[in-house]
Amino acid sequence: MNKRTINIIQNYFRNKPVRKAYIFGSYARNEQTKNSDLDILVDIDSSENVSLFEFGRMLEDLKELLKVDIDFVAEDGISKHIRPFIEKDKVLIYER
């Protein structure tokens, strides 16, 4: 993933209720193709009470900013069956 994309994501999350953000999947492994979506895992600050609408707004904002399809996943919403695959690939790109 290029530095410009990471900077856009970091700047966007600075005033959002996100404590940490990771990429995972093909972008984290540097195996993305032109058809790949960008997988982003976020650790939301639980004291902020983020609504589903706000979560969806962040997803749409990032799609617009980055001009790429995004799979946006909350840390506390990952199933125990999928977690090992995400943990294996994830790369920290933002921390408050």
N, C-alpha and C positions, 0 to 999 in steps of 0.2 A: 504494500500500500504506500502511496506516495505521501510525502511530508505535507503537501498542500491539503490533502483530504483530512489527514489527522488534525491539522491546525483548524480547519473548518469545524470539525466535530468538537474539539476542545473549546474553541471560542463559543460555540453554541451552548454547550453544557455549563459554562461558567455561571450563568444566572438561571439555571434550572435546578430542580431538586434531585440532582444526580450526584451521588458520592463517588462512584467509580463507573468507568465504561471500558469495555473490552471488545475487541473484534475476535471472531472465531470463524472457523470454516475455511473456505478457499482463500479469502483475503489474508487471513492470519498465516496460512501456509505458503502464501505467495504463489498460489496456483490458480488464481482467478482468470476467467476468460471474459470476453465481451458480454456473454450472457449470464455471468455470475451475479447473484445478489450479494449485498454486503450484510453480513450477520453481525449485529451489535447486541451485546449483553450489557444491561445497565443495573446498577445497584442503586435503587431509589431510596432517598432519605425518608424513612417511615414516619418521621414527625411532620412531614409536609402534607400527608393525606392527599396524594395525587389521585385524581379521578381518572376513570377510563377515557374520558374525553381529553383530558390533558395529556395522557400517555399517547393517545392517537394523534394529537396535535404535534407532539414532538416527532413522531414518526413521519408525518406528512411534511413538517418543516425540513427535516433532514433529507427526505427524498427530493424536495425542491432545491435545496442548497447544493446537494451532491450530484443531482441528475443521474441517480442510479436506484434500482430497486433495493429495498432494505427489509431485512427480517429483524425486527426489534423485539428483544426478549427481556423480561424483567427477571432479575436474579431469583426472586422468591417464587417465580412461576414456572421454574424448570422441573420437569418430572425426574424422578430418581433414575429412570431408565435412560434418559438423554444426557443427564449431567456429566457422566464420565467422558462422553465424546466432546462436549463443550470444554470441559476442564483440560483435556489433552491439548487442545488447540489454542485456547484463549490467550490473548496478548493485551495487557493493560495499555490503554491509550489516553485515559483521562483519570485524574484523581483530584478531588477537592482538597 
